[in-house]
Amino acid sequence: MLGKGVVGGGGGTKAPKPSFVSYVRPEEIHTNEKEVTEKEVTLHLLPGEQLLCEASTVLKYVQEDSCQHGVYGRLVCTDFKIAFLGDDESALDNDETQFKNKVIGENDITLHCVDQIYGVFDEKKKTLFGQLKKYPEKLIIHCKDLRVFQFCLRYTKEEEVKRIVSGIIHHTQVPKLLKRLFLFSYATAAQNNTVTDPKNHTVMFDTLKDWCWELERTKGNMKYKAVSVNEGYKVCERLPAYFVVPTPLPEENVQRFQGHGIPIWCWSCHNGTALLKMSALPKEQDDGILQIQKSFLDGIYKTIHRPPYEIVKTEDLSSNFLSLQEIQTAYSKFKQLFLIDNSTEFWDTDIKWFSLLESSSWLDIIRRCLKKAIEITECMEAQNMNVLLLEENASDLCCLISSLVQLMMDPHCRTRIGFQSLIQKEWVMGGHCFLDRCNHLRQNDKEEVPVFLLFLDCVWQLVHQHPPAFEFTETYLTVLSDSLYIPIFSTFFFNSPHQKDTNMGREGQDTQSKPLNLLTVWDWSVQFEPKAQMLLKNPLYVEKPKLDKGQRKGMRFKHQRQLSLPLTQSKSSPKRGFFREETDHLIKNLLGKRISKLINSSDELQDNFREFYDSWHSKPMDYHGLLLPHIEGPEIKVWAQRYLRWIPEAQILGGGQVATMRKLLEMMEEVQSLQEKIDERHHSQQAPQAESPCLLRNSARLSSLFPFALLQRHSSKPILPTSGWKALGDEDDLAKREDEFVDLGDV
């Protein structure tokens, strides 16, 4: 049992002090250290990665019920990750391994993924930062992907403890410069062996051709034009080099206020309406400048508001919707439900889990985002109105809402390539500040707001409610959220295209130096083998049927849901437009002065929304038409795969959605086999066999945490822990209480 031991005590408030019980004496561990080292996993370094510090004789705790099993190994810190190197005994069979990532191992933590670091001093847990006078006997690392690592340093040499703890704190908690990111070290070292996926057709929107293609695809080229006025970022560093504006808008107006106050095109609907976004003009105190800005905005509005043919509705997301502070506070509370240090803590909080979930308000924020997206969809789809999203910089909530609207209205965005192109267009080229919102540089904790993660959670609600409508799976969304913290991809590590191009040597740099070429996260072959990538593609996706020429003319599906819902009464009122008494107020609002409500009364909007929402859900489903989520209370659920995947107590052995998927795949294979036999009889070309993840063939070793775990150690604790009975009171009182049912989803 060399290198393994058991720690008693579950970490509860009244539990006895944990003590390490080993089958060998500490001196024997050091005596046989050479033998143990031979069994250790070799440290694999990426191109450009350097080892900074390490410590031996470290015990990594593995939670199991009220005990803690420790696995002996080395703890190392590089300029890319923290890694634990020990005996690799967690793998099952060679053909049934965990969902392996080629870049990040099971015991690896990228430096950007570290959330908080705690030390245990005499059984007291304290946050670690800065210079330490005393070093802990136990190190606890909370990760942004909600993993929790615990390391016992009791048997590690004192100088090694100081070195590894100080190194980890310095490289994860101390503010750093952009050029010190591992992203640049990796790009420099791996310049000659960058990987490109020939099957990856994601539109990057970094050329004028890409924007013209999107205009043509959405039939928006009749009213909007792609411009190159910002080529070289001469006008505005916040905007991409190329973007789309209304055709009547003169390009010199874009230069006039450095891109502020310009309606930027996002997407066009099949009925000709468009979704646009606009940032506020900078605040000015001078009355002369204020008048110039007012007349400038007047001219802008006349180009996009031409009643009665085109009416525009504004959505001021800065004042009439969520605040970034609300999102930050809600997620800070929400994530604490899943950062569990030990099994005892899990069972102690289990009895009040739903009340804690509700008090975090995270699910309510998701509901509000989906509801806002449906309201905008109703305006475009049912009322034939253009919608203009307003925000201070148009780079946070504008990205979130515009992406959700397109996902609901455009079936192309529900394919994997379409979804990736959507993120490139609205988030990457839209100037979302990934560097600040993910706090990659640790320079300002107040700027760290999980807006993109909120978007992925909203997308998961749609995927969970309408699985056949999406070509990608929830596993795809989960690994995409993990990729936020892997600094070998440029996708999520810059605040704007200008910042990326400048620091990659493409703008304003020495022309003799070769520009760095960075990987994009969309090349999934960098992270996963083909077998693992199969789990990113939804085998139940309903592809759009391809009709021949004869069918296209005369055949129509009887139960196909219409894209446009007929209105009971046509409502066209000048009150819906910009030009009312509110025009001046709106302009003042864009200049920095907030007002409560702009155009529509809340009662009228609520009536239109309810009619639209109920009418859609009462009709048959068309997976390639308009797609709306259910937003009633029980329908908004916890994204179990992402948030619960590291908690063994939360798994369902051999069950959950995994068991259902396995049965469906078996049926699909039978249908495919029968189809092949039919094709053979007709001497036609054999149909390509649909590949399905072989990991699902035998669900006996799987759990609801699949594919991130096959069969983890399962707790033998009762569903209701003993400590919970005392909190509930006597059995007589318990029998008199009414049952409560709360649907958590497929946990």
C-alpha positions in Angstrom: 0.0 0.0 0.0 3.0 2.3 -0.5 1.9 5.8 -1.4 -1.7 5.4 -0.2 -3.4 6.0 3.1 -6.7 6.8 4.8 -7.5 10.0 6.6 -10.3 9.7 9.2 -12.9 12.3 10.0 -15.3 13.7 7.4 -14.7 17.4 8.0 -17.9 18.1 9.9 -18.1 20.6 12.7 -18.2 18.0 15.5 -16.1 15.4 13.8 -12.8 14.3 15.4 -9.6 15.8 14.2 -8.5 14.0 11.0 -5.3 11.9 11.4 -3.4 10.2 8.7 -3.2 6.4 9.1 -0.5 4.8 7.0 0.7 1.2 6.7 4.3 2.4 6.5 6.2 4.9 8.6 7.2 8.3 7.2 10.9 7.3 7.2 10.0 4.2 5.1 8.3 6.5 2.5 11.5 8.5 2.1 13.5 5.3 2.1 11.5 3.9 -0.8 11.0 7.2 -2.6 13.1 6.0 -5.6 10.8 3.0 -6.0 7.7 5.2 -5.9 9.1 7.7 -8.3 9.5 5.0 -11.0 5.7 4.4 -10.8 4.8 8.1 -11.1 3.3 9.6 -14.3 5.8 11.5 -16.4 5.1 15.2 -16.7 4.2 16.1 -20.3 5.0 19.7 -21.3 3.4 21.5 -24.2 5.5 23.5 -26.6 6.8 26.5 -24.7 5.8 25.2 -21.3 8.3 25.4 -18.5 8.5 23.8 -15.1 8.5 26.4 -12.3 8.4 24.5 -9.0 7.5 21.1 -7.6 7.0 19.2 -4.3 7.2 15.5 -3.6 5.5 13.3 -1.0 2.2 15.1 -1.5 -1.1 13.3 -0.9 -4.0 14.1 -3.1 -7.3 13.4 -1.3 -10.0 11.3 -3.0 -13.3 11.8 -1.3 -15.3 8.7 -0.3 -18.1 8.9 2.4 -16.7 9.9 5.7 -13.1 9.0 4.9 -10.5 10.6 2.7 -8.2 8.3 0.7 -4.9 9.9 -0.2 -2.8 9.0 -3.3 0.9 9.7 -3.1 2.6 11.8 -5.8 4.3 15.0 -6.9 2.6 18.4 -7.1 4.1 20.6 -9.9 3.5 24.1 -11.2 4.4 25.2 -14.7 3.7 28.5 -16.5 0.6 26.7 -18.0 -0.9 24.5 -15.3 -0.8 22.9 -11.8 -0.5 19.1 -12.1 -0.5 16.2 -9.7 1.6 13.3 -10.8 0.8 10.0 -9.0 0.0 6.4 -9.7 -2.6 6.3 -12.5 -5.0 3.8 -10.9 -8.2 5.6 -11.7 -8.6 4.4 -15.3 -10.9 1.4 -15.9 -10.4 -0.7 -19.0 -8.4 0.5 -21.9 -11.5 0.6 -24.1 -13.6 2.3 -21.5 -11.6 5.3 -20.4 -12.8 8.6 -19.2 -13.6 11.5 -21.6 -10.0 12.3 -22.2 -8.7 15.8 -23.1 -5.4 15.7 -24.9 -4.4 19.1 -23.5 -5.6 19.0 -19.9 -5.4 15.8 -17.9 -7.7 14.6 -15.1 -5.3 16.0 -12.4 -4.3 19.1 -14.3 -5.5 22.7 -13.6 -4.7 25.5 -15.9 -3.6 28.6 -14.1 -6.5 30.5 -15.5 -8.9 27.9 -14.2 -8.0 28.5 -10.5 -10.7 30.4 -8.7 -9.7 30.4 -5.0 -6.9 28.9 -3.0 -7.4 27.9 0.7 -5.0 26.7 3.3 -5.9 24.6 6.4 -4.1 25.7 9.6 -5.0 23.6 12.7 -8.3 22.6 11.1 -9.2 26.2 10.2 -9.7 27.0 6.5 -8.3 30.4 5.3 -8.0 32.1 2.0 -4.4 32.3 0.7 -3.0 35.3 -1.0 0.2 37.4 -1.0 3.2 36.6 1.1 2.6 33.9 3.8 4.3 33.9 7.2 3.1 30.5 7.9 2.5 27.7 5.4 -0.5 25.4 5.5 -0.6 21.6 6.2 -3.3 21.2 3.6 -4.0 23.0 0.3 -7.5 23.3 -1.2 -7.9 24.6 -4.8 -11.4 25.6 -6.1 -11.5 25.7 -9.9 -13.7 27.8 -12.2 -14.9 24.5 -13.8 -16.1 23.6 -10.3 -13.5 20.9 -9.5 -12.1 20.8 -6.0 -8.6 19.6 -5.3 -7.2 18.9 -1.8 -3.6 18.2 -1.1 -2.0 17.1 2.2 1.5 18.7 2.7 2.1 17.2 6.1 4.7 14.8 4.9 6.3 17.2 2.4 9.7 18.8 3.1 9.3 22.3 4.6 11.3 24.0 1.9 9.3 22.3 -0.9 6.0 23.3 0.8 7.1 27.0 0.8 8.2 26.7 -2.8 5.1 25.1 -4.2 2.6 27.1 -2.2 4.3 30.4 -2.9 4.6 29.5 -6.6 1.0 28.5 -7.0 -0.3 31.7 -5.3 2.0 33.9 -7.3 1.1 32.5 -10.7 -2.6 32.3 -10.1 -3.5 35.2 -7.8 -1.1 38.0 -8.7 -2.0 40.4 -11.5 -0.1 39.8 -14.7 0.6 41.5 -18.0 -1.1 40.4 -21.2 2.2 39.5 -22.9 3.0 37.1 -20.0 0.1 34.8 -20.8 1.1 31.3 -21.8 -0.8 31.9 -25.0 2.2 33.8 -26.5 4.8 31.3 -25.3 2.8 28.4 -26.9 2.2 30.3 -30.1 5.9 31.1 -30.5 7.1 27.6 -29.7 4.4 25.8 -31.8 4.5 28.1 -34.9 5.5 25.3 -37.3 3.2 22.6 -36.0 -0.2 24.4 -35.7 -3.1 22.0 -36.3 -5.9 22.9 -38.7 -9.0 20.8 -39.2 -9.9 20.5 -42.8 -13.6 19.8 -41.9 -13.9 23.0 -39.9 -15.9 25.5 -41.9 -16.6 28.0 -39.1 -17.0 31.5 -40.4 -14.5 33.7 -38.6 -16.0 37.1 -39.7 -12.5 38.5 -40.0 -12.8 39.4 -43.7 -15.3 41.5 -45.7 -16.2 38.4 -47.7 -17.4 36.6 -44.6 -19.8 39.5 -43.8 -21.1 39.6 -47.3 -21.7 35.9 -47.2 -23.8 36.3 -44.0 -25.8 39.1 -45.6 -26.5 37.0 -48.6 -27.5 34.0 -46.4 -30.0 36.0 -44.4 -31.3 38.0 -47.4 -30.1 41.2 -45.6 -28.1 42.5 -48.5 -31.1 44.4 -49.9 -31.1 46.9 -47.0 -27.7 46.6 -45.4 -24.1 46.8 -46.6 -20.7 45.6 -45.3 -18.2 48.4 -44.8 -14.4 48.4 -44.5 -14.1 52.0 -43.1 -12.5 50.6 -40.0 -9.9 48.6 -41.8 -6.7 48.8 -39.8 -8.8 50.0 -36.8 -8.4 53.6 -38.0 -11.8 54.7 -36.8 -12.6 52.6 -33.7 -10.5 50.0 -31.8 -13.7 48.6 -30.2 -15.3 47.6 -33.5 -14.0 44.8 -35.8 -12.2 45.8 -39.0 -15.4 44.9 -41.0 -19.1 45.1 -40.0 -22.5 45.8 -41.5 -24.6 49.0 -41.3 -27.8 50.2 -43.0 -27.3 51.0 -46.7 -28.4 54.7 -46.5 -25.8 55.4 -43.7 -22.9 57.4 -45.0 -19.5 55.9 -44.1 -18.2 59.3 -42.9 -20.8 59.1 -40.1 -19.1 56.0 -38.8 -15.9 58.0 -38.5 -17.6 61.0 -36.9 -18.0 59.6 -33.4 -15.5 56.7 -33.6 -18.2 54.1 -34.1 -20.4 55.1 -31.2 -24.1 55.7 -31.8 -23.9 53.7 -35.0 -26.6 51.0 -35.6 -24.6 47.8 -36.3 -26.5 45.0 -38.1 -26.6 41.6 -36.4 -29.1 39.5 -38.4 -32.0 39.7 -40.8 -35.2 37.7 -40.4 -37.0 35.9 -43.3 -39.7 38.6 -43.3 -37.2 41.4 -43.9 -37.0 42.7 -40.3 -33.5 43.1 -38.8 -31.8 42.9 -35.4 -29.4 45.7 -34.7 -27.3 46.9 -31.8 -25.9 50.3 -30.9 -23.5 51.6 -28.2 -24.0 54.9 -26.5 -22.2 58.1 -27.4 -19.5 59.3 -25.0 -20.7 61.7 -22.4 -20.0 65.4 -23.1 -20.6 68.4 -21.0 -20.2 71.0 -23.8 -23.6 72.2 -25.1 -22.3 72.6 -28.6 -21.1 69.0 -28.8 -24.4 67.9 -27.3 -26.3 69.5 -30.1 -24.1 68.0 -32.7 -24.7 64.6 -31.1 -28.4 65.1 -31.0 -28.6 66.0 -34.7 -26.3 63.1 -35.5 -28.6 60.7 -33.8 -31.6 62.2 -35.5 -30.1 61.5 -38.8 -29.2 57.9 -37.8 -32.8 57.2 -36.7 -34.2 58.4 -40.0 -32.2 55.8 -41.8 -33.6 52.9 -39.9 -37.1 54.2 -39.0 -39.2 54.9 -42.1 -42.9 54.4 -41.1 -45.2 52.9 -42.1 -42.9 50.5 -44.0 -40.2 50.0 -41.3 -40.8 50.6 -37.6 -38.1 50.2 -35.0 -38.5 49.2 -31.4 -35.7 49.9 -29.0 -34.6 47.7 -26.1 -32.4 49.5 -23.7 -30.5 46.7 -22.0 -28.4 49.1 -19.9 -31.3 50.4 -17.9 -34.4 48.2 -18.4 -32.8 44.8 -18.0 -30.2 42.9 -16.0 -27.1 44.6 -14.6 -23.7 43.0 -14.7 -23.6 43.3 -10.9 -26.7 41.1 -10.6 -25.2 38.4 -12.8 -21.9 38.5 -10.8 -23.6 38.3 -7.4 -26.0 35.5 -8.5 -23.3 33.3 -9.9 -21.0 33.8 -6.9 -23.8 32.4 -4.7 -24.8 29.7 -7.2 -21.3 28.2 -7.7 -20.9 27.6 -4.0 -23.5 24.9 -4.2 -21.1 22.8 -6.2 -17.7 23.6 -4.7 -17.9 20.8 -2.2 -14.8 20.0 -0.1 -15.9 16.6 1.3 -18.9 14.2 1.5 -19.9 15.5 5.0 -20.3 19.0 3.6 -22.4 17.6 0.8 -24.9 15.9 3.0 -25.0 18.8 5.5 -26.0 21.2 2.7 -28.3 18.7 0.9 -31.2 19.3 3.2 -31.3 23.0 2.4 -30.0 22.7 -1.2 -33.2 23.9 -3.0 -33.6 27.0 -0.7 -30.0 27.9 -1.4 -30.5 27.4 -5.1 -33.5 29.7 -5.1 -31.8 32.4 -3.1 -28.9 32.5 -5.6 -31.4 33.8 -8.3 -29.2 32.2 -11.0 -32.1 30.2 -12.5 -34.3 33.3 -12.4 -31.7 35.3 -14.3 -31.6 32.6 -17.0 -35.4 32.8 -17.2 -35.3 36.6 -17.6 -32.8 36.3 -20.4 -34.9 33.7 -22.3 -38.0 35.8 -21.8 -36.3 39.0 -23.1 -35.2 37.0 -26.2 -38.7 35.7 -26.8 -40.1 39.3 -26.5 -37.7 40.5 -29.2 -38.5 37.4 -31.3 -42.2 38.3 -31.0 -41.5 41.9 -32.2 -39.6 40.7 -35.3 -41.7 37.6 -36.1 -45.2 38.6 -35.3 -45.2 42.4 -35.5 -42.6 42.8 -38.4 -40.6 45.3 -36.5 -36.9 46.0 -36.5 -35.3 45.8 -33.1 -32.4 48.0 -31.9 -30.5 46.8 -28.8 -29.0 49.6 -26.8 -26.1 49.2 -24.3 -23.3 51.3 -23.1 -20.6 49.5 -25.1 -22.9 46.9 -26.8 -20.5 44.1 -25.9 -22.1 42.3 -23.0 -25.9 41.9 -22.8 -26.2 42.8 -26.5 -24.1 39.8 -27.3 -26.1 37.6 -25.1 -29.6 38.6 -26.3 -28.8 38.9 -30.0 -27.3 35.4 -29.9 -30.3 33.9 -28.2 -32.7 35.6 -30.6 -30.8 34.2 -33.6 -30.6 30.7 -32.0 -34.4 30.7 -31.6 -35.2 32.1 -35.1 -32.4 30.7 -37.4 -32.1 26.9 -37.7 -28.6 27.4 -39.2 -27.4 28.6 -35.8 -28.5 25.3 -34.3 -25.9 23.3 -36.3 -22.5 23.1 -34.8 -20.8 25.1 -37.5 -23.6 27.7 -37.4 -23.3 27.9 -33.6 -19.6 28.4 -33.7 -20.0 31.0 -36.5 -22.6 32.8 -34.3 -20.2 33.0 -31.4 -17.4 34.3 -33.7 -19.8 37.0 -35.1 -21.6 38.2 -31.9 -19.0 37.6 -29.2 -15.5 37.5 -30.6 -15.9 40.1 -33.4 -18.7 41.8 -31.4 -16.0 42.9 -28.9 -17.0 41.0 -25.8 -14.3 41.6 -23.2 -13.3 37.9 -22.5 -10.0 39.0 -21.0 -11.8 41.1 -18.4 -15.0 39.1 -17.9 -13.0 35.9 -17.3 -10.4 37.9 -15.3 -7.6 36.1 -17.1 -5.0 38.7 -15.9 -6.3 38.9 -12.3 -6.3 42.7 -12.5 -9.8 43.5 -11.4 -12.1 41.0 -9.7 -15.1 43.5 -10.1 -14.9 43.1 -13.9 -15.2 39.3 -13.7 -18.8 38.6 -14.8 -19.7 35.2 -16.4 -21.8 36.7 -19.2 -20.7 34.1 -21.7 -21.3 31.3 -19.3 -24.8 32.7 -18.7 -25.3 32.5 -22.5 -24.2 28.8 -22.6 -26.6 28.0 -19.7 -29.5 29.6 -21.6 -28.5 27.6 -24.7 -28.4 24.4 -22.6 -32.0 25.1 -21.6 -33.0 25.1 -25.2 -30.9 22.0 -26.0 -32.4 20.2 -23.0 -36.0 21.1 -24.0 -35.6 20.5 -27.8 -32.8 18.0 -28.3 -33.6 17.0 -31.9 -33.3 20.7 -33.0 -29.6 20.9 -32.2 -26.7 19.2 -34.0 -24.5 19.5 -30.9 -24.9 18.0 -27.5 -24.8 19.3 -23.9 -21.3 17.7 -23.7 -20.3 20.0 -26.5 -21.5 23.0 -24.4 -19.7 21.7 -21.3 -16.3 21.3 -23.0 -16.9 24.7 -24.6 -17.3 26.3 -21.2 -14.1 24.5 -20.0 -12.2 25.9 -23.0 -12.6 29.4 -21.6 -9.7 28.7 -19.4 -7.2 26.9 -21.8 -4.7 29.5 -22.9 -3.5 27.9 -26.1 -6.6 29.1 -28.0 -7.0 32.8 -28.9 -10.8 32.7 -29.1 -11.5 33.6 -25.4 -8.4 35.5 -24.4 -8.8 39.0 -25.9 -11.1 42.0 -25.3 -11.4 42.9 -29.0 -10.2 41.9 -32.5 -7.9 45.0 -32.3 -6.2 43.8 -29.1 -5.7 40.4 -30.6 -4.3 41.6 -33.9 -2.0 44.2 -32.2 -0.5 41.6 -29.8 -0.2 38.9 -32.5 2.1 41.2 -34.6 -0.5 42.0 -37.3 -1.0 45.7 -36.5 1.6 48.3 -35.9 4.4 45.8 -35.4 7.8 45.3 -37.0 7.1 44.1 -40.5 10.2 41.8 -40.4 8.8 39.8 -37.5 6.5 37.0 -38.5 3.0 37.3 -37.0 2.0 34.7 -34.6 -0.7 32.2 -35.6 -2.9 31.1 -32.8 -5.2 28.1 -32.6 -9.0 28.6 -32.4 -11.1 26.6 -30.0 -13.2 25.4 -32.9 -10.4 23.0 -34.0 -11.7 20.2 -31.6 -9.0 17.8 -32.9 -6.5 19.6 -30.7 -8.4 18.6 -27.5 -10.1 15.4 -28.4 -9.5 12.2 -30.4 -12.1 11.3 -33.1 -13.7 8.8 -30.8 -14.3 11.5 -28.1 -15.5 14.0 -30.7 -18.4 11.7 -31.5 -19.8 12.7 -28.1 -20.0 16.3 -29.3 -22.4 15.5 -32.1 -26.0 14.8 -31.4 -27.1 11.4 -33.0 -30.8 12.4 -32.5 -30.5 15.6 -34.6 -33.3 15.9 -37.1 -31.7 17.1 -40.3 -33.6 19.3 -42.7 -35.2 17.0 -45.4 -33.9 17.6 -48.9 -36.7 17.7 -51.5 -36.2 17.1 -55.2 -37.5 19.7 -57.7 -40.9 18.0 -58.1 -41.6 17.9 -54.4 -40.5 21.5 -53.9 -43.2 22.8 -56.2 -46.3 20.9 -55.0 -45.6 19.2 -51.7 -46.1 20.9 -48.3 -46.0 19.3 -44.9 -49.4 19.4 -43.3 -48.1 19.7 -39.7 -45.2 22.0 -40.3 -45.2 24.9 -37.9 -45.3 28.3 -39.7 -42.5 30.7 -39.1 -44.9 33.7 -38.9 -47.9 33.6 -36.6 -51.0 35.3 -37.9 -52.1 38.3 -35.9 -55.7 38.6 -34.8 -55.6 42.3 -35.6 -53.0 44.4 -37.4 -51.6 47.0 -35.0 -49.6 49.7 -36.7 -49.4 52.8 -34.5 -46.9 55.6 -34.7 -46.6 55.2 -30.9 -44.4 52.2 -31.6 -41.8 54.2 -33.4 -39.0 56.4 -32.3 -40.5 59.7 -33.2 -42.8 60.6 -30.3 -42.3 62.9 -27.4 -39.8 60.3 -26.2 -37.3 61.1 -29.0 -35.4 63.7 -27.0 -35.5 61.5 -23.9 -34.1 58.6 -25.9 -31.2 60.7 -27.2 -30.5 61.9 -23.7 -30.5 58.3 -22.6 -27.9 57.4 -25.2 -25.8 60.2 -24.0 -25.6 58.7 -20.6 -28.8 59.7 -18.8 -30.9 56.7 -17.8 -34.7 56.7 -18.1 -37.0 54.0 -16.9 -39.3 53.2 -19.9 -38.9 54.2 -23.5 -41.7 53.3 -25.9 -44.1 50.5 -25.1 -46.2 50.1 -22.0 -45.4 47.0 -20.0 -49.1 45.8 -20.1 -49.3 45.9 -23.9 -46.0 44.1 -24.2 -47.0 41.5 -21.8 -50.3 40.8 -23.7 -48.5 40.5 -27.0 -45.8 38.2 -25.5 -48.3 35.9 -23.8 -50.4 35.6 -27.0 -47.3 34.8 -29.1 -45.8 32.4 -26.5 -49.0 30.4 -25.9 -49.9 30.3 -29.6 -46.5 28.9 -30.6 -46.5 26.2 -27.9 -50.0 25.0 -28.9 -48.9 24.2 -32.5 -47.0 21.1 -33.8 -43.2 21.2 -33.6 -41.0 22.2 -36.5 -37.4 21.7 -35.6 -36.3 23.8 -38.5 -38.5 26.7 -37.8 -39.0 29.1 -34.9 -37.9 27.5 -31.6 -39.1 28.9 -28.3 -38.2 27.6 -24.8 -40.6 26.9 -22.0 -39.9 29.5 -19.3 -42.3 28.5 -16.6 -40.7 27.9 -13.2 -40.2 24.1 -13.3 -38.9 24.2 -16.9 -35.8 26.1 -16.0 -33.4 23.5 -14.7 -29.9 23.1 -13.4 -27.3 22.2 -16.0 -26.5 19.0 -14.2 -23.7 17.7 -16.4 -21.6 20.8 -16.0 -22.3 21.7 -12.4 -22.6 18.3 -10.8 -20.1 16.2 -12.8 -17.4 16.3 -10.1 -19.6 15.3 -7.2 -19.8 11.5 -6.8 -22.8 11.7 -4.4 -24.9 13.3 -7.1 -24.6 10.5 -9.7 -27.2 8.0 -10.7 -25.5 4.7 -11.3 -26.3 3.2 -14.7 -29.1 5.7 -15.1 -30.1 9.2 -15.9 -30.1 10.6 -19.5 -27.2 8.2 -20.3 -29.4 5.1 -20.1 -32.1 6.7 -22.2 -29.5 7.7 -24.9 -28.1 4.2 -24.9 -31.5 2.7 -25.7 -32.2 5.2 -28.5 -28.8 4.5 -30.1 -29.5 0.8 -30.0 -32.8 1.5 -31.9 -31.0 3.7 -34.4 -28.4 1.0 -35.1 -31.2 -1.5 -35.7 -32.9 0.9 -38.1 -29.6 1.5 -39.9 -29.0 -2.2 -40.2 -32.4 -2.7 -41.8 -31.9 0.2 -44.1 -28.6 -1.3 -45.3 -30.3 -4.6 -46.1 -33.0 -2.8 -48.1 -30.3 -0.9 -50.0 -28.4 -4.1 -50.8 -31.6 -5.6 -52.3 -32.1 -2.7 -54.5 -28.4 -2.9 -55.6 -27.9 0.7 -54.6 -24.9 2.2 -52.9 -24.6 1.1 -49.3 -25.7 3.8 -46.9 -22.9 5.1 -44.6 -23.2 3.6 -41.2 -24.0 6.1 -38.5 -21.3 6.1 -35.8 -22.5 6.1 -32.3 -20.3 6.4 -29.1 -19.3 2.9 -28.2 -19.0 4.1 -24.6 -22.8 4.0 -24.4 -23.1 0.3 -25.5 -22.7 -1.0 -22.0 -24.3 1.3 -19.4 -23.6 -0.9 -16.5 -20.3 0.9 -15.8 -21.7 4.4 -16.6 -23.4 7.0 -14.4 -25.4 10.1 -15.0 -22.1 12.0 -14.8 -21.0 10.4 -18.1 -18.9 11.2 -20.1 -16.8 13.0 -17.5 -16.9 9.9 -15.2 -17.7 6.3 -15.9 -18.3 4.8 -12.5 -17.1 6.9 -9.6 -17.1 5.7 -6.0 -20.7 6.0 -4.8 -21.5 7.2 -1.3 -23.3 4.8 1.0 -24.9 7.6 2.9 -28.7 7.6 3.1 -30.6 10.0 0.9 -31.5 11.9 4.0 -28.4 12.0 6.3 -28.7 11.4 10.0 -27.9 15.0 10.9 -30.9 16.0 8.8 -33.4 14.2 11.0 -32.6 16.5 13.9 -33.1 19.6 11.8 -36.5 18.3 10.7 -37.7 17.5 14.2 -39.7 14.5 15.5 -41.2 11.9 13.2 -44.7 13.0 14.2 -44.0 16.5 13.0 -42.5 15.1 9.8 -45.5 13.0 9.0 -47.8 16.0 9.2 -45.8 18.0 6.7 -46.8 18.2 3.0 -44.6 16.6 0.4 -42.6 19.0 -1.8 -41.7 18.2 -5.3 -38.9 20.1 -7.1 -37.7 19.0 -10.5 -34.0 19.3 -10.8 -33.8 17.8 -14.2 -31.8 14.8 -15.4 -29.4 14.7 -12.5 
